[in-house]
């Protein structure tokens, strides 16, 4: 049901602008540091994922043109947005030329020749996987399974986007790369930890991008940059070479401007690696985005799980999500306030999250370069490993029953909540805070997203509008196990009505 996005300016045939590579980490690779870079003219935003694929198939543009414009736009906005950690400039141009040859020969694949980006927690052969960290890391020898599937679908990976250190926080700032900024207002964060991917898509640097979500890290930046962000069912997209990333909390997911684009990217990368633990049955997200969701019973929940912060939604967030609930009611759905029985789910989340951080931090060759807050989490995770984290994971079955009663016993189809309690904070809001104070501030701003990571169930952020000062906010559509198709169909119905893709940031 998702509408096609408006026609946008054709990419030009011009190649990327800006200075040449400043550091070679491998063949045809540019690594961005923190030093100043001259600004360059900014080309027009790229068309969306489905529109790019259509134009390529119709031969109304070329992959060379699309990739060149993506690289030029990334270079031009890097001094202001700082969305990327690494660019594959020469390699991407060569791959685009090969895609054009394949297209001219009549080959068709879902994303053949379309430029995309991936988050820097994802292995891309020949590039280091810094995951927001400082220091010298060796390049990955092989692609992750998600990137392998992207390439198999024909996509051209133009680069890797910034993430906060080991994906811990809802902001994308760090000593290794500086601050990634929100294209709607560069004084504010785009969120985290997939903030680089969100900023890149919102600003039209790429048609869509992959992120990862371990406590809302796709949904939070999607909310704060006016995007659709899908956190799929655990196992829907492989996290290989990790078999169970962050103790089962983290999944990969797409960020895009439209539901159809997010669904197309999800279908392209979905599927298990032979060594994966979790293997949900296949779905067709693209078909779901064209399907009427039917009349649904939707629970609207304002109360977040216990975080000891006393946080509730900011009045402007509440206003926006209330308006979205009113739209759902107008579209024929039954919307009713309800309270999920979260219980003390945080007692299961903290051991899993900190043990996951400790597992990743232990692999870093220079631990002294890690943020003091990361080293604190590493110590906590080390203490909570073994029996404690096994007990936390064993509670998941009971948590499924207790929270799942909202769907099974109460008969709701979807849970609607704010994605965050607050609009996007200013850059530097979390600077110089201790680990404890960072956690408290983070929990107050973002108390709604992380329980669904504990459960492993799917959720979709949809744009809910803007604050009076023009900052985006979002709402979550959450469902029980393996309910992506219902959530995507409902999001597409909302998009048809609200047409949020018509609004672009000023960059």
WOCOR-V729760 format. One record per backbone hydrogen bond with DSSP energy under -1.0 kcal/mol. NH is the residue of the N-H (numbers start at 1). CO is the residue of the C=O. E is the energy in kcal/mol with one decimal. If there is no record, write none. Layout:
NH:CO:E
NH:CO:E
This chain:
2:289:-2.4
29:26:-1.0
30:87:-3.6
32:85:-2.4
46:204:-2.3
52:48:-2.6
53:49:-2.5
54:50:-2.3
55:51:-2.6
56:52:-2.3
57:53:-2.3
58:54:-2.3
60:55:-2.3
66:62:-2.3
67:63:-3.0
68:64:-2.2
69:65:-2.4
70:66:-2.3
71:67:-2.7
72:68:-2.4
73:69:-2.6
74:70:-2.5
75:71:-2.5
76:72:-2.4
77:73:-1.9
78:74:-1.3
80:77:-1.0
81:77:-3.6
85:160:-3.0
86:160:-1.6
87:30:-3.3
88:158:-3.0
92:88:-3.4
93:89:-2.1
94:90:-2.3
95:91:-2.5
96:92:-2.4
97:93:-2.1
98:94:-1.9
99:95:-2.4
100:96:-2.4
101:97:-1.7
102:98:-2.2
103:99:-2.8
104:100:-2.5
105:101:-1.4
106:103:-1.8
107:102:-2.3
111:153:-2.6
112:109:-1.1
113:154:-2.7
114:111:-2.3
116:156:-2.4
117:208:-1.1
118:159:-1.9
120:161:-1.9
122:119:-1.8
126:140:-2.9
127:124:-2.4
131:120:-2.0
133:130:-1.7
140:127:-2.7
144:123:-2.5
145:240:-2.0
148:144:-2.5
149:145:-2.2
150:146:-2.1
151:147:-2.7
152:148:-2.2
153:149:-1.7
154:151:-1.6
155:150:-2.0
156:114:-2.7
158:116:-2.7
160:86:-2.2
161:118:-2.5
162:83:-2.7
166:131:-2.9
167:164:-2.2
168:165:-1.3
174:178:-2.4
178:174:-2.7
180:172:-2.9
181:81:-2.3
182:188:-2.5
188:185:-2.4
189:425:-2.5
194:217:-1.5
196:162:-1.8
198:194:-2.2
199:195:-2.7
200:196:-2.2
201:197:-2.0
202:198:-2.8
203:199:-2.1
204:201:-1.4
205:200:-2.7
206:200:-1.0
209:255:-2.0
210:117:-2.2
211:253:-3.1
213:251:-3.3
220:216:-3.6
222:218:-1.8
223:219:-2.3
224:220:-2.1
227:222:-2.6
228:256:-3.0
229:461:-1.3
230:254:-2.0
231:459:-3.0
234:456:-2.5
236:233:-2.6
238:271:-1.2
242:239:-2.2
249:246:-1.9
250:245:-1.7
251:213:-1.7
253:211:-2.2
255:209:-2.5
256:228:-2.3
262:258:-2.2
263:259:-2.8
264:260:-2.3
265:261:-2.2
266:262:-2.3
267:263:-2.5
268:264:-1.8
269:265:-1.6
270:266:-1.5
271:236:-2.7
276:273:-2.3
288:284:-1.9
289:285:-2.0
290:287:-1.4
291:288:-1.6
298:334:-3.6
299:414:-2.8
300:336:-2.4
301:416:-2.6
314:421:-3.5
318:314:-2.8
319:315:-2.4
320:316:-2.0
321:317:-2.6
322:318:-2.4
323:319:-2.0
324:320:-1.8
325:321:-2.4
326:322:-2.3
327:323:-1.9
328:324:-2.3
329:325:-2.2
330:326:-2.5
331:327:-1.9
332:329:-1.6
333:328:-2.1
334:296:-2.3
336:298:-2.5
338:300:-2.0
342:340:-1.6
347:344:-1.6
348:345:-1.3
349:345:-1.6
350:346:-2.4
352:348:-1.1
353:349:-2.9
354:350:-2.6
355:351:-2.3
356:352:-1.8
357:353:-2.2
358:354:-2.6
359:355:-2.4
360:356:-1.9
361:357:-3.3
362:358:-2.1
363:360:-1.3
364:361:-1.6
369:366:-2.2
370:367:-1.7
375:371:-2.1
376:372:-1.9
377:373:-2.1
378:374:-2.6
379:375:-2.0
380:376:-2.3
381:377:-3.2
382:378:-2.2
383:379:-1.8
384:380:-1.9
388:385:-1.2
390:386:-2.1
391:387:-2.2
392:388:-2.1
393:389:-2.2
394:390:-2.0
395:391:-1.0
396:393:-1.6
399:395:-2.2
400:396:-2.5
401:397:-1.7
402:398:-2.8
403:399:-2.5
404:400:-1.9
406:403:-1.6
407:404:-1.3
408:404:-3.0
409:405:-1.0
410:405:-2.7
412:406:-1.9
413:297:-3.2
414:297:-1.6
415:478:-2.9
416:299:-3.6
417:476:-1.5
419:474:-1.8
421:445:-2.4
422:445:-1.2
427:187:-2.8
429:426:-2.0
431:428:-1.5
433:430:-1.3
438:434:-2.6
439:435:-2.3
440:436:-2.3
441:437:-2.6
442:438:-2.7
443:439:-2.6
444:440:-2.1
445:441:-1.8
446:442:-2.5
452:449:-1.2
453:450:-1.4
454:450:-1.4
455:451:-1.9
456:452:-1.4
457:452:-1.0
459:231:-2.5
460:477:-2.3
461:229:-3.0
462:475:-2.7
464:473:-2.6
467:471:-2.6
470:467:-2.0
473:465:-2.1
475:462:-2.3
476:417:-3.2
477:460:-2.7
478:415:-3.0
479:458:-1.8
483:480:-1.1
487:483:-2.0
488:484:-3.0
489:485:-2.3
490:486:-2.2
491:487:-2.5
492:488:-2.5
493:489:-1.9
494:490:-2.2
495:491:-2.4
496:492:-2.3
497:493:-1.3
498:494:-3.2
499:495:-2.7
502:499:-1.6
503:500:-1.7
